[in-house]
Amino acid sequence: MAASAKTLAHDKPNPAEDWTVVLPRRGKQKRNFHKVIIHEPKKQEEVWTPADIETNPERESKLMQKMQNCIKKLESSSFWLTFSDQLQTPEILDQFLKAVCSEGKMPMVIYGIGSIESYEPPRLQLSLAILMKRMFNWIGEVEVFDPVISLAESKVLAALGCSVLTVNEQGRRQTLKPMMFFMPHCEAELYDNLLEANWRPDLLDNIILFGNSFEAYEQHWSVCKNLTLADSRKHILAIRQFVKEHAIDSFSDDFFRAFHGSSWHFFNIDPHTDLCDAKL
């Protein structure tokens, strides 16, 4: 993969606050993403390794059982039935198939998953990604990164068919081919970094993003008019005019904290558009 090296095969948002810092973090711990621009791995980049390296078969087995239970819980829920039905509607499925038609497979990049060992919302989010991969054979390799991931979590992720990145990309993966980014409840800075690293029509059109609603960011900005806040999400606000957004239904109490405020985002930008003219 061009952009990375690898090892190892919420309460409802408050419109008066930076609502992307979801939960305190019961579902996800606050994460220190160092600002690193990633194109090709460079020698000076610091290789990431888990801070928590204590593990044993019993710990890994308990975590795997938690994940298996979570996958079963989600798969048998009305939330998953509604979500999977939405994925197969023409307006969404056609966007996926259009993206993969030239490649055959679309990799999935999961940023900011949080601790799947400590909290249920990250387990539910990962379960959703796993069920999607099982559902669609055109979803390719699944890559995961969060600085809080432990060695035990890394091993369980590998056993579930995911690879854990060893470089903190800070969300700056360049999309030279179609990619799905699975980023529910990440900080606004991470979405903004992804957009900034791909601030060209051809690269943005390769992105399919599942994460916090860009429309909600825009509505929040229209109310608060906080310039400091706007600076951390300037690319989110500028790209809104080129994004087709489909909100998901998180009506279920069991899954609200894991998925509330999440949307699918598809980009459709004329190749001759000069994004330097976009209002940042």
Backbone as CSV, one residue per row, in Angstrom:
resi,resn,N_x,N_y,N_z,CA_x,CA_y,CA_z,C_x,C_y,C_z
1,MET,0.827,-1.175,0.000,0.000,0.000,0.000,0.859,1.221,0.000
2,ALA,0.468,2.201,-0.801,1.307,3.360,-1.022,1.429,4.224,0.188
3,ALA,0.458,4.206,1.068,0.441,5.226,2.098,0.827,4.745,3.470
4,SER,1.136,3.489,3.644,1.376,3.065,5.006,2.245,1.834,5.075
5,ALA,2.835,1.634,6.227,3.485,0.370,6.533,2.573,-0.347,7.488
6,LYS,2.717,-1.653,7.646,1.857,-2.341,8.585,2.593,-3.492,9.240
7,THR,2.162,-3.828,10.442,2.588,-5.051,11.100,1.326,-5.825,11.337
8,LEU,1.315,-6.926,11.959,0.104,-7.588,12.406,-0.873,-7.686,11.278
9,ALA,-0.460,-9.356,10.719,-1.202,-9.502,9.486,-2.351,-8.549,9.669
10,HIS,-22.707,7.640,22.669,-21.878,8.826,22.723,-22.926,9.910,23.013
11,ASP,-22.867,10.302,23.596,-24.032,11.118,23.919,-24.325,12.097,22.788
12,LYS,-25.593,12.555,22.658,-25.973,13.373,21.521,-25.187,14.671,21.499
13,PRO,-24.693,15.083,20.315,-23.855,16.269,20.252,-24.568,17.517,20.729
14,ASN,-23.807,18.347,21.449,-24.299,19.631,21.926,-23.934,20.689,20.902
15,PRO,-24.897,21.364,20.261,-24.581,22.327,19.208,-23.776,23.501,19.712
16,ALA,-23.647,23.662,21.017,-22.880,24.784,21.544,-21.415,24.424,21.746
17,GLU,-21.037,23.171,21.451,-19.676,22.745,21.695,-19.086,22.136,20.442
18,ASP,-17.767,21.834,20.504,-17.131,21.096,19.414,-17.576,19.646,19.517
19,TRP,-18.686,19.336,18.885,-19.390,18.100,19.180,-18.696,16.851,18.687
20,THR,-17.618,16.993,17.931,-16.958,15.789,17.451,-16.140,15.097,18.509
21,VAL,-15.870,15.769,19.635,-15.216,15.069,20.729,-16.312,14.300,21.457
22,VAL,-16.586,13.098,20.977,-17.776,12.367,21.378,-17.499,11.541,22.623
23,LEU,-18.325,11.713,23.644,-18.211,11.026,24.915,-16.914,11.471,25.594
24,PRO,-16.743,11.174,26.872,-15.595,11.780,27.550,-14.370,10.896,27.746
25,ARG,-13.835,9.966,27.156,-14.448,9.216,26.083,-14.838,7.856,26.610
26,ARG,-16.064,7.651,26.921,-16.498,6.326,27.360,-16.355,5.355,26.218
27,GLY,-16.617,5.813,25.010,-16.487,4.958,23.844,-15.122,5.032,23.226
28,LYS,-14.452,6.179,23.381,-13.136,6.354,22.811,-12.344,7.292,23.681
29,GLN,-11.092,6.977,23.891,-10.244,7.856,24.657,-9.763,8.982,23.765
30,LYS,-9.424,10.140,24.367,-8.881,11.243,23.594,-7.549,10.808,23.023
31,ARG,-7.331,11.069,21.757,-6.179,10.512,21.081,-5.241,11.602,20.603
32,ASN,-3.962,11.323,20.687,-2.954,12.296,20.288,-2.446,11.938,18.907
33,PHE,-3.082,12.470,17.871,-2.656,12.235,16.504,-1.591,13.253,16.141
34,HIS,-0.350,12.835,15.974,0.704,13.749,15.584,0.510,14.147,14.130
35,LYS,0.814,15.379,13.791,0.605,15.876,12.436,1.719,15.378,11.527
36,VAL,1.417,14.353,10.754,2.377,13.782,9.825,1.717,13.688,8.463
37,ILE,2.310,14.281,7.448,1.763,14.204,6.099,2.298,12.938,5.455
38,ILE,1.384,12.086,5.003,1.781,10.795,4.468,1.536,10.738,2.972
39,HIS,2.542,10.428,2.224,2.389,10.066,0.823,3.024,8.676,0.666
40,GLU,4.341,8.621,0.723,5.055,7.360,0.841,5.724,7.353,2.216
41,PRO,5.854,6.179,2.842,6.552,6.151,4.125,7.951,6.724,3.998
42,LYS,8.332,7.572,4.935,9.627,8.225,4.890,10.462,7.771,6.071
43,LYS,11.770,7.801,5.884,12.665,7.281,6.903,12.531,8.030,8.217
44,GLN,12.262,9.350,8.138,12.217,10.129,9.366,10.914,9.956,10.140
45,GLU,9.913,9.298,9.547,8.660,9.095,10.250,8.844,8.092,11.384
46,GLU,8.259,8.391,12.500,8.372,7.523,13.652,7.390,6.367,13.526
47,VAL,7.904,5.170,13.641,7.054,3.981,13.585,6.266,3.883,14.888
48,TRP,4.959,3.675,14.757,4.104,3.577,15.933,4.113,2.150,16.454
49,THR,4.165,2.007,17.763,3.994,0.712,18.416,3.046,0.899,19.595
50,PRO,2.326,-0.121,19.991,1.376,0.024,21.097,2.063,0.425,22.395
51,ALA,1.417,1.318,23.131,1.925,1.690,24.455,1.696,0.552,25.450
52,ASP,0.573,-0.143,25.289,0.239,-1.272,26.164,0.668,-2.556,25.452
53,ILE,1.777,-3.129,25.892,2.296,-4.331,25.231,2.064,-5.596,26.061
54,GLU,1.320,-5.449,27.150,1.021,-6.620,27.965,-0.120,-7.410,27.337
55,THR,0.125,-8.664,27.096,-0.929,-9.509,26.522,-0.662,-10.956,26.885
56,ASN,-1.708,-11.750,26.749,-1.608,-13.180,26.978,-2.802,-13.833,26.298
57,PRO,-2.767,-15.137,26.087,-3.862,-15.813,25.384,-5.227,-15.611,26.038
58,GLU,-5.267,-15.573,27.371,-6.552,-15.398,28.054,-7.155,-14.025,27.762
59,ARG,-6.330,-12.995,27.824,-6.809,-11.641,27.539,-7.313,-11.531,26.106
60,GLU,-6.558,-12.095,25.176,-6.951,-12.044,23.774,-8.228,-12.839,23.527
61,SER,-8.360,-13.997,24.209,-9.556,-14.818,24.045,-10.802,-14.105,24.568
62,LYS,-10.678,-13.437,25.706,-11.810,-12.690,26.257,-12.243,-11.569,25.315
63,LEU,-11.262,-10.882,24.749,-11.588,-9.792,23.825,-12.220,-10.324,22.548
64,MET,-11.702,-11.437,22.041,-12.298,-12.021,20.846,-13.741,-12.424,21.112
65,GLN,-14.017,-12.972,22.305,-15.386,-13.351,22.643,-16.291,-12.128,22.706
66,LYS,-15.778,-11.021,23.266,-16.544,-9.776,23.287,-16.892,-9.328,21.868
67,MET,-15.901,-9.416,20.972,-16.142,-8.992,19.595,-17.147,-9.914,18.901
68,GLN,-17.023,-11.205,19.092,-17.958,-12.136,18.456,-19.380,-11.891,18.954
69,ASN,-19.526,-11.647,20.255,-20.845,-11.351,20.811,-21.406,-10.060,20.240
70,CYS,-20.542,-9.081,20.066,-20.974,-7.790,19.551,-21.410,-7.902,18.087
71,ILE,-20.660,-8.668,17.315,-21.016,-8.874,15.904,-22.383,-9.557,15.809
72,LYS,-22.604,-10.578,16.646,-23.887,-11.283,16.630,-25.034,-10.364,17.056
73,LYS,-24.771,-9.544,18.079,-25.787,-8.604,18.557,-26.187,-7.627,17.461
74,LEU,-25.201,-7.101,16.776,-25.482,-6.138,15.714,-26.167,-6.795,14.527
75,GLU,-25.673,-7.972,14.142,-26.208,-8.652,12.964,-27.677,-9.022,13.126
76,SER,-28.115,-9.288,14.355,-29.500,-9.696,14.597,-30.412,-8.504,14.928
77,SER,-29.887,-7.295,14.824,-30.641,-6.108,15.226,-31.423,-5.487,14.068
78,SER,-32.454,-4.727,14.422,-33.198,-3.968,13.406,-32.330,-2.845,12.849
79,PHE,-31.372,-2.360,13.637,-30.470,-1.326,13.143,-29.679,-1.834,11.943
80,TRP,-29.097,-3.035,12.051,-28.324,-3.588,10.947,-29.220,-3.845,9.734
81,LEU,-30.431,-4.324,9.957,-31.352,-4.567,8.851,-31.630,-3.271,8.095
82,THR,-31.898,-2.186,8.827,-32.150,-0.887,8.197,-30.905,-0.366,7.499
83,PHE,-29.771,-0.494,8.162,-28.505,-0.010,7.604,-28.152,-0.757,6.316
84,SER,-28.245,-2.083,6.338,-27.888,-2.875,5.156,-28.872,-2.646,4.014
85,ASP,-30.134,-2.429,4.343,-31.112,-2.102,3.299,-30.765,-0.768,2.632
86,GLN,-30.349,0.195,3.451,-29.961,1.498,2.898,-28.760,1.365,1.962
87,LEU,-27.803,0.509,2.330,-26.618,0.311,1.496,-26.979,-0.236,0.120
88,GLN,-28.101,-0.934,0.029,-28.474,-1.562,-1.234,-29.484,-0.753,-2.033
89,THR,-29.804,0.451,-1.565,-30.644,1.332,-2.377,-29.823,1.837,-3.553
90,PRO,-30.449,2.051,-4.706,-29.690,2.467,-5.892,-28.838,3.717,-5.677
91,GLU,-29.352,4.704,-4.934,-28.614,5.953,-4.785,-27.308,5.774,-4.022
92,ILE,-27.202,4.745,-3.179,-25.960,4.487,-2.459,-25.155,3.373,-3.133
93,LEU,-25.794,2.272,-3.464,-25.080,1.154,-4.072,-24.417,1.563,-5.385
94,ASP,-25.086,2.374,-6.188,-24.502,2.824,-7.455,-23.225,3.625,-7.235
95,GLN,-23.174,4.381,-6.142,-21.966,5.153,-5.837,-20.807,4.214,-5.518
96,PHE,-21.082,3.165,-4.770,-20.050,2.182,-4.456,-19.554,1.486,-5.726
97,LEU,-20.482,1.003,-6.521,-20.111,0.240,-7.709,-19.379,1.103,-8.722
98,LYS,-19.752,2.363,-8.811,-19.051,3.292,-9.697,-17.596,3.441,-9.267
99,ALA,-17.370,3.473,-7.972,-16.012,3.655,-7.449,-15.142,2.422,-7.668
100,VAL,-15.732,1.237,-7.572,-14.916,0.020,-7.659,-14.835,-0.558,-9.062
101,CYS,-15.561,0.003,-10.012,-15.652,-0.610,-11.341,-14.284,-0.765,-12.008
102,SER,-13.385,0.178,-11.779,-12.077,0.118,-12.428,-11.049,-0.648,-11.612
103,GLU,-11.338,-0.896,-10.345,-10.362,-1.529,-9.460,-10.742,-2.951,-9.061
104,GLY,-12.030,-3.231,-8.991,-12.484,-4.547,-8.557,-12.643,-4.659,-7.051
105,LYS,-11.734,-4.063,-6.300,-11.778,-4.070,-4.848,-11.543,-2.660,-4.324
106,MET,-12.204,-2.322,-3.238,-12.000,-1.022,-2.601,-11.517,-1.256,-1.171
107,PRO,-10.306,-0.790,-0.824,-9.853,-0.950,0.551,-10.656,-0.090,1.511
108,MET,-10.737,-0.526,2.741,-11.412,0.231,3.790,-10.366,0.655,4.825
109,VAL,-10.317,1.948,5.117,-9.396,2.486,6.110,-10.220,2.946,7.312
110,ILE,-9.924,2.395,8.478,-10.643,2.746,9.701,-9.715,3.572,10.584
111,TYR,-10.058,4.836,10.758,-9.289,5.702,11.638,-10.061,5.928,12.945
112,GLY,-9.329,6.073,14.041,-9.924,6.512,15.299,-10.929,5.558,15.898
113,ILE,-10.670,4.258,15.837,-11.654,3.290,16.313,-11.762,3.284,17.834
114,GLY,-10.732,3.723,18.535,-10.770,3.698,19.999,-10.402,2.323,20.544
115,SER,-10.630,2.114,21.821,-10.280,0.857,22.476,-11.442,-0.121,22.409
116,ILE,-11.280,-1.163,21.606,-12.336,-2.173,21.496,-12.363,-3.072,22.729
117,GLU,-11.302,-3.047,23.508,-11.275,-3.857,24.718,-12.028,-3.176,25.861
118,SER,-11.973,-1.862,25.918,-12.514,-1.136,27.069,-13.961,-0.694,26.902
119,TYR,-14.409,-0.470,25.668,-15.707,0.183,25.468,-16.532,-0.508,24.375
120,GLU,-17.849,-0.487,24.574,-18.730,-1.121,23.593,-18.893,-0.316,22.308
121,PRO,-19.024,1.022,22.326,-19.199,1.740,21.060,-18.127,1.429,20.005
122,PRO,-16.826,1.392,20.364,-15.846,0.989,19.348,-16.041,-0.441,18.853
123,ARG,-16.465,-1.338,19.749,-16.722,-2.718,19.309,-17.875,-2.761,18.318
124,LEU,-18.915,-1.982,18.577,-20.049,-1.934,17.649,-19.634,-1.335,16.306
125,GLN,-18.815,-0.297,16.353,-18.363,0.332,15.114,-17.518,-0.630,14.287
126,LEU,-16.594,-1.326,14.943,-15.787,-2.318,14.232,-16.664,-3.449,13.711
127,SER,-17.644,-3.859,14.487,-18.565,-4.917,14.054,-19.298,-4.512,12.786
128,LEU,-19.689,-3.247,12.712,-20.382,-2.769,11.513,-19.474,-2.860,10.300
129,ALA,-18.211,-2.469,10.457,-17.261,-2.558,9.348,-17.057,-4.009,8.919
130,ILE,-16.956,-4.919,9.887,-16.764,-6.340,9.578,-17.972,-6.911,8.851
131,LEU,-19.173,-6.558,9.298,-20.384,-7.049,8.634,-20.498,-6.506,7.211
132,MET,-20.069,-5.262,7.006,-20.073,-4.708,5.651,-19.130,-5.489,4.745
133,LYS,-17.942,-5.807,5.252,-16.987,-6.574,4.437,-17.537,-7.963,4.098
134,ARG,-18.237,-8.569,5.054,-18.838,-9.876,4.787,-19.952,-9.775,3.759
135,MET,-20.627,-8.644,3.761,-21.786,-8.460,2.879,-21.367,-8.191,1.432
136,PHE,-20.269,-7.445,1.238,-19.856,-7.021,-0.103,-18.474,-7.574,-0.431
137,ASN,-18.395,-8.379,-1.507,-17.105,-8.966,-1.854,-16.168,-7.968,-2.519
138,TRP,-16.653,-6.756,-2.806,-15.777,-5.753,-3.407,-15.085,-4.882,-2.361
139,ILE,-15.361,-5.120,-1.095,-14.582,-4.454,-0.046,-13.310,-5.257,0.166
140,GLY,-12.176,-4.616,-0.043,-10.895,-5.305,0.022,-10.277,-5.281,1.407
141,GLU,-8.986,-5.014,1.459,-8.245,-5.031,2.720,-8.783,-3.989,3.688
142,VAL,-8.844,-4.350,4.963,-9.300,-3.437,6.007,-8.110,-3.061,6.885
143,GLU,-7.814,-1.762,6.925,-6.706,-1.257,7.721,-7.254,-0.420,8.878
144,VAL,-6.597,-0.514,10.025,-7.098,0.132,11.234,-5.964,0.907,11.902
145,PHE,-6.323,2.082,12.449,-5.347,2.780,13.284,-6.032,3.639,14.331
146,ASP,-5.493,3.562,15.527,-5.779,4.486,16.607,-4.605,4.388,17.567
147,PRO,-4.052,5.512,18.035,-2.901,5.441,18.942,-3.164,4.690,20.241
148,VAL,-4.438,4.522,20.625,-4.730,3.854,21.899,-4.793,2.332,21.771
149,ILE,-4.680,1.795,20.579,-4.769,0.346,20.388,-3.632,-0.353,21.149
150,SER,-3.988,-1.383,21.884,-3.007,-2.165,22.636,-2.505,-3.332,21.786
151,LEU,-1.464,-3.994,22.270,-0.953,-5.162,21.555,-2.005,-6.267,21.502
152,ALA,-2.720,-6.465,22.602,-3.779,-7.484,22.605,-4.854,-7.150,21.572
153,GLU,-5.251,-5.888,21.508,-6.248,-5.466,20.516,-5.716,-5.644,19.103
154,SER,-4.429,-5.353,18.907,-3.823,-5.530,17.582,-3.912,-6.979,17.129
155,LYS,-3.652,-7.894,18.049,-3.692,-9.311,17.692,-5.115,-9.772,17.383
156,VAL,-6.076,-9.279,18.138,-7.468,-9.635,17.871,-7.930,-9.024,16.553
157,LEU,-7.539,-7.797,16.292,-7.873,-7.169,15.001,-7.314,-7.982,13.844
158,ALA,-6.080,-8.455,13.988,-5.486,-9.285,12.939,-6.269,-10.585,12.758
159,ALA,-6.691,-11.180,13.867,-7.464,-12.426,13.796,-8.825,-12.203,13.140
160,LEU,-9.322,-10.971,13.224,-10.600,-10.626,12.590,-10.428,-10.196,11.137
161,GLY,-9.210,-10.258,10.630,-8.961,-9.970,9.231,-8.548,-8.541,8.926
162,CYS,-8.178,-7.789,9.953,-7.747,-6.401,9.763,-6.236,-6.297,9.930
163,SER,-5.646,-5.291,9.305,-4.228,-5.011,9.520,-4.113,-3.691,10.262
164,VAL,-3.198,-3.626,11.209,-3.013,-2.436,12.025,-1.830,-1.644,11.483
165,LEU,-2.061,-0.378,11.153,-0.999,0.460,10.616,0.077,0.700,11.667
166,THR,1.316,0.864,11.216,2.405,1.150,12.140,2.904,2.582,12.008
167,VAL,2.218,3.372,11.195,2.537,4.796,11.073,1.268,5.591,11.329
168,ASN,1.345,6.588,12.188,0.191,7.449,12.446,0.069,8.438,11.299
169,GLU,-0.872,8.196,10.417,-1.042,9.028,9.229,-1.761,10.339,9.523
170,GLN,-2.312,10.477,10.725,-3.101,11.654,11.094,-4.229,11.892,10.093
171,GLY,-4.691,10.827,9.469,-5.794,10.939,8.518,-5.380,11.402,7.140
172,ARG,-4.090,11.574,6.882,-3.632,12.176,5.631,-3.292,11.139,4.560
173,ARG,-4.135,10.152,4.391,-3.946,9.154,3.333,-4.334,9.774,1.992
174,GLN,-3.443,9.708,1.039,-3.752,10.237,-0.292,-4.446,9.154,-1.113
175,THR,-5.543,9.515,-1.739,-6.397,8.535,-2.414,-6.080,8.483,-3.908
176,LEU,-5.023,7.779,-4.257,-4.657,7.609,-5.660,-5.574,6.608,-6.348
177,LYS,-6.367,5.895,-5.560,-7.385,4.987,-6.081,-8.579,5.067,-5.138
178,PRO,-9.749,4.558,-5.548,-10.932,4.637,-4.674,-10.700,3.962,-3.327
179,MET,-11.109,4.645,-2.262,-10.965,4.116,-0.905,-12.179,4.494,-0.076
180,MET,-12.560,3.588,0.808,-13.601,3.867,1.771,-12.947,4.200,3.106
181,PHE,-13.355,5.317,3.688,-12.850,5.711,5.004,-13.983,5.566,6.012
182,PHE,-13.744,4.727,6.992,-14.742,4.422,8.022,-14.294,5.140,9.285
183,MET,-14.952,6.266,9.605,-14.464,7.157,10.656,-15.594,7.687,11.544
184,PRO,-16.443,6.832,12.094,-17.527,7.353,12.948,-16.982,8.011,14.211
185,HIS,-17.477,9.208,14.492,-17.179,9.934,15.727,-15.701,10.272,15.906
186,CYS,-15.027,10.575,14.810,-13.660,11.085,14.905,-13.689,12.588,15.145
187,GLU,-12.544,13.156,15.571,-12.452,14.593,15.733,-12.505,15.275,14.373
188,ALA,-12.993,16.507,14.359,-13.114,17.253,13.109,-11.772,17.391,12.410
189,GLU,-10.701,17.541,13.179,-9.367,17.722,12.592,-8.981,16.560,11.696
190,LEU,-9.404,15.357,12.067,-9.033,14.179,11.288,-9.725,14.176,9.923
191,TYR,-11.004,14.539,9.891,-11.706,14.662,8.607,-11.066,15.766,7.761
192,ASP,-10.767,16.884,8.402,-10.196,18.010,7.672,-8.837,17.653,7.081
193,ASN,-8.035,16.895,7.826,-6.737,16.469,7.313,-6.876,15.559,6.096
194,LEU,-7.863,14.669,6.125,-8.099,13.789,4.983,-8.437,14.607,3.742
195,LEU,-9.312,15.587,3.899,-9.689,16.425,2.766,-8.499,17.245,2.281
196,GLU,-7.749,17.830,3.198,-6.611,18.675,2.818,-5.564,17.885,2.034
197,ALA,-5.313,16.634,2.445,-4.321,15.799,1.768,-4.766,15.401,0.363
198,ASN,-6.052,15.569,0.071,-6.614,15.171,-1.238,-7.341,16.333,-1.905
199,TRP,-6.842,17.544,-1.736,-7.560,18.730,-2.188,-7.420,18.949,-3.696
200,ARG,-7.836,17.929,-4.451,-7.908,17.963,-5.912,-9.156,17.193,-6.311
201,PRO,-9.848,17.631,-7.355,-11.084,16.933,-7.739,-10.907,15.437,-7.956
202,ASP,-9.842,15.032,-8.635,-9.671,13.609,-8.938,-9.422,12.782,-7.683
203,LEU,-8.722,13.350,-6.710,-8.452,12.609,-5.474,-9.668,12.582,-4.563
204,LEU,-10.369,13.687,-4.451,-11.571,13.724,-3.613,-12.646,12.787,-4.150
205,ASP,-12.741,12.682,-5.463,-13.743,11.785,-6.053,-13.448,10.316,-5.758
206,ASN,-12.252,10.007,-5.305,-11.909,8.629,-4.939,-12.289,8.292,-3.504
207,ILE,-12.819,9.272,-2.781,-13.145,9.066,-1.367,-14.623,8.728,-1.176
208,ILE,-14.887,7.669,-0.443,-16.207,7.407,0.122,-16.018,7.426,1.632
209,LEU,-16.775,8.258,2.308,-16.533,8.484,3.735,-17.777,8.184,4.559
210,PHE,-17.585,7.386,5.589,-18.617,7.173,6.598,-18.134,7.805,7.884
211,GLY,-18.845,8.836,8.345,-18.405,9.523,9.548,-19.378,10.611,9.941
212,ASN,-18.927,11.533,10.769,-19.775,12.618,11.246,-20.356,13.420,10.093
213,SER,-21.573,13.866,10.254,-22.272,14.604,9.217,-21.599,15.945,8.919
214,PHE,-21.195,16.155,7.658,-20.641,17.445,7.243,-21.730,18.527,7.281
215,GLU,-22.954,18.118,6.999,-24.063,19.075,7.062,-24.224,19.614,8.481
216,ALA,-24.058,18.739,9.473,-24.166,19.177,10.868,-23.043,20.147,11.228
217,TYR,-21.847,19.907,10.699,-20.750,20.857,10.922,-21.116,22.232,10.362
218,GLU,-21.687,22.221,9.167,-22.061,23.487,8.531,-23.151,24.202,9.328
219,GLN,-24.130,23.458,9.797,-25.201,24.053,10.588,-24.663,24.612,11.901
220,HIS,-23.750,23.888,12.507,-23.132,24.348,13.745,-22.379,25.659,13.511
221,TRP,-21.628,25.718,12.407,-20.873,26.925,12.082,-21.809,28.114,11.826
222,SER,-22.926,27.869,11.149,-23.854,28.957,10.836,-24.463,29.562,12.091
223,VAL,-24.492,28.764,13.179,-25.049,29.242,14.445,-23.995,29.940,15.291
224,CYS,-22.809,29.312,15.403,-21.825,29.834,16.360,-20.879,30.871,15.757
225,LYS,-20.564,30.764,14.444,-19.662,31.708,13.766,-18.343,31.869,14.510
226,ASN,-17.834,30.781,15.042,-16.571,30.807,15.766,-15.427,30.624,14.776
227,LEU,-14.600,31.666,14.596,-13.542,31.623,13.591,-12.465,30.601,13.930
228,THR,-12.155,30.475,15.205,-11.158,29.491,15.622,-11.636,28.081,15.322
229,LEU,-12.911,27.841,15.618,-13.509,26.542,15.340,-13.534,26.273,13.844
230,ALA,-13.876,27.299,13.060,-13.963,27.142,11.613,-12.615,26.806,11.002
231,ASP,-11.531,27.325,11.579,-10.208,27.086,11.022,-9.836,25.612,11.098
232,SER,-10.315,24.904,12.113,-9.987,23.490,12.265,-10.818,22.597,11.349
233,ARG,-11.799,23.164,10.688,-12.655,22.393,9.786,-12.937,23.160,8.492
234,LYS,-11.992,23.958,8.063,-12.218,24.815,6.896,-12.444,24.018,5.615
235,HIS,-11.757,22.873,5.487,-11.962,22.061,4.289,-13.317,21.357,4.319
236,ILE,-13.784,20.996,5.509,-15.119,20.400,5.638,-16.171,21.392,5.167
237,LEU,-16.057,22.631,5.618,-17.037,23.650,5.252,-16.957,23.993,3.765
238,ALA,-15.735,24.024,3.236,-15.565,24.398,1.831,-16.053,23.325,0.867
239,ILE,-15.993,22.061,1.274,-16.339,20.967,0.364,-17.821,20.640,0.367
240,ARG,-18.573,21.207,1.302,-19.975,20.849,1.451,-20.760,20.953,0.151
241,GLN,-20.462,21.942,-0.669,-21.220,22.142,-1.911,-20.989,21.011,-2.921
242,PHE,-19.949,20.212,-2.710,-19.624,19.142,-3.654,-19.940,17.753,-3.097
243,VAL,-20.603,17.695,-1.964,-20.827,16.416,-1.284,-22.299,16.036,-1.313
244,LYS,-22.550,14.781,-1.650,-23.873,14.203,-1.514,-23.868,13.387,-0.237
245,GLU,-24.729,13.748,0.704,-24.707,13.129,2.026,-25.979,12.333,2.277
246,HIS,-25.805,11.154,2.861,-26.932,10.292,3.217,-26.815,9.934,4.691
247,ALA,-27.696,10.470,5.498,-27.673,10.183,6.937,-28.163,8.766,7.188
248,ILE,-27.628,8.137,8.241,-28.131,6.820,8.621,-29.107,6.988,9.774
249,ASP,-29.930,5.992,9.963,-30.936,6.020,11.015,-30.383,5.327,12.250
250,SER,-30.110,6.096,13.311,-29.579,5.514,14.550,-30.649,5.545,15.641
251,PHE,-31.858,5.147,15.279,-33.000,5.243,16.185,-32.874,4.325,17.398
252,SER,-32.129,3.231,17.283,-32.087,2.244,18.355,-31.278,2.745,19.543
253,ASP,-31.831,2.614,20.721,-31.108,3.015,21.940,-29.810,2.227,22.110
254,ASP,-29.816,0.970,21.688,-28.634,0.122,21.853,-27.455,0.603,21.012
255,PHE,-27.743,1.287,19.921,-26.680,1.651,18.987,-26.532,3.155,18.794
256,PHE,-27.328,3.930,19.515,-27.313,5.386,19.347,-25.936,5.966,19.649
257,ARG,-25.341,5.559,20.777,-24.064,6.149,21.180,-22.954,5.836,20.192
258,ALA,-23.046,4.712,19.511,-21.996,4.315,18.572,-22.138,4.987,17.211
259,PHE,-23.367,5.348,16.815,-23.572,5.758,15.422,-24.355,7.062,15.222
260,HIS,-24.789,7.706,16.296,-25.617,8.895,16.094,-24.841,9.969,15.331
261,GLY,-25.561,10.691,14.480,-24.955,11.779,13.719,-24.055,11.341,12.586
262,SER,-24.101,10.051,12.213,-23.222,9.540,11.154,-23.915,9.569,9.798
263,SER,-23.111,9.767,8.759,-23.629,9.835,7.389,-22.628,9.227,6.418
264,TRP,-23.156,8.807,5.271,-22.319,8.490,4.119,-22.077,9.779,3.333
265,HIS,-20.850,9.965,2.858,-20.500,11.144,2.073,-19.882,10.694,0.753
266,PHE,-20.461,11.173,-0.346,-19.953,10.880,-1.681,-19.618,12.204,-2.368
267,PHE,-18.483,12.235,-3.052,-18.002,13.463,-3.665,-18.234,13.417,-5.173
268,ASN,-18.658,14.541,-5.710,-18.905,14.649,-7.148,-18.435,16.031,-7.608
269,ILE,-17.203,16.078,-8.100,-16.575,17.352,-8.421,-16.151,17.372,-9.878
270,ASP,-16.531,18.393,-10.584,-16.093,18.565,-11.970,-14.566,18.606,-11.997
271,PRO,-13.940,17.822,-12.886,-12.474,17.769,-12.900,-11.804,19.104,-13.190
272,HIS,-12.560,20.047,-13.763,-11.992,21.362,-14.081,-12.179,22.370,-12.946
273,THR,-12.792,21.920,-11.859,-13.017,22.821,-10.740,-11.699,23.210,-10.083
274,ASP,-11.519,24.489,-9.850,-10.337,24.979,-9.157,-10.706,25.119,-7.673
275,LEU,-10.273,24.169,-6.870,-10.653,24.184,-5.466,-9.963,25.296,-4.678
276,CYS,-8.977,25.933,-5.306,-8.362,27.091,-4.645,-9.370,28.227,-4.517
277,ASP,-10.388,28.204,-5.372,-11.423,29.224,-5.330,-12.495,28.911,-4.303
278,ALA,-12.469,27.675,-3.768,-13.474,27.310,-2.778,-13.259,28.168,-1.535
279,LYS,-14.339,28.602,-0.947,-14.264,29.491,0.217,-13.854,28.706,1.446
280,LEU,-12.645,28.996,1.972,-12.149,28.306,3.139,-12.311,29.182,4.361
